């Protein structure tokens, strides 16, 4: 039985009769193939990436596992439609905090239509894409004060400027109130962002690959960050990074992907700054 994902934070969401992704109880995520060239492009990327022997094994772990394309009943009631079948990244988490961050100082790329270019440039300029090289696309944080999830409206998230993006990244790893007037305590920064297997370590491993990889150009792709809030057992945060959304990936043709690489470096700097300020024991908003 397929159902609507509970912890999706960005992209097309399957509700109110709209077409969107579904999940099963076996840890798989069913993403409808977009009707134009984007769906075909994403399927082609997964086919290429999965079989590309030039991709190091340790890098493959940062991409959802691909299980092919399958016809399933669509969420909008329109009958069976082709869906990408992928790993459900949050499967197995009980109380996951999730954030989607679109990487790059531009989401458009050469030879796109004028309509698509104008749409991209408008959003890129209105958000932190141009100024920072990344933008927060969506987030859902487990609020320890109310034992429930906090999720800001999409319009609020897209209106974030530099300080808003920084605040979101601090709230993401905080245990205190998520109210607008509360100063995030970054209580989980060292466990989630830091450590030998934390998000920073994973981002730096990706950065090392992007310094030299010329196989693909990852236009309009996102970094998805997830960690566990359920306490008990070994209390492990299970922080992980995945790259997602590959409808606009192009062949690299032997050229480094400077757009994604530059945005990733900027994003890493923000994570490092939060870690350093929490390690120093003072939270002054910088």
VENQUILIN-V771490 format. One record per backbone hydrogen bond with DSSP energy under -0.5 kcal/mol. CO is the residue of the C=O (numbers start at 1). NH is the residue of the N-H. If there is no record, write none. Layout:
((CO:NH) (CO:NH))
This chain:
((3:23) (12:21) (13:15) (15:18) (22:30) (23:3) (24:27) (27:88) (28:24) (29:31) (29:86) (30:22) (30:32) (31:84) (34:39) (36:39) (36:40) (37:41) (38:42) (39:43) (40:44) (41:45) (42:46) (43:47) (44:48) (45:49) (46:50) (47:51) (48:52) (49:52) (51:53) (52:55) (54:56) (56:59) (56:60) (57:61) (59:62) (60:63) (62:243) (65:87) (68:85) (70:72) (70:83) (72:81) (74:77) (79:74) (81:72) (82:33) (83:70) (84:31) (84:86) (85:67) (86:29) (87:89) (88:91) (90:93) (95:229) (97:227) (98:140) (99:101) (99:225) (100:137) (100:138) (101:223) (102:135) (109:112) (113:117) (114:118) (115:119) (116:120) (117:121) (118:122) (119:123) (120:124) (121:125) (122:126) (123:127) (124:130) (128:132) (128:133) (128:134) (129:133) (133:104) (135:102) (138:100) (140:98) (141:143) (141:150) (142:144) (143:146) (143:147) (143:148) (148:143) (150:141) (153:157) (154:158) (155:159) (157:160) (161:165) (162:166) (163:167) (164:168) (165:169) (166:170) (167:171) (168:172) (170:173) (171:174) (173:188) (173:189) (179:182) (182:184) (186:189) (188:192) (189:193) (189:194) (192:199) (193:200) (195:198) (198:202) (199:203) (200:204) (201:205) (202:206) (203:207) (204:208) (205:209) (206:210) (207:211) (209:212) (209:213) (213:257) (214:254) (215:252) (216:218) (217:219) (217:250) (218:221) (221:103) (222:224) (222:244) (223:101) (223:225) (224:242) (225:99) (226:240) (227:97) (232:235) (237:228) (240:226) (242:224) (243:64) (244:222) (246:249) (248:219) (250:217) (252:255) (256:258) (257:261) (258:262) (259:263) (260:264) (261:265) (262:266) (263:267) (264:268) (265:269) (266:270) (267:271) (268:272) (269:273) (270:274) (271:275) (272:276) (273:277) (274:278) (275:279) (276:280) (277:282) (278:281) (282:284))
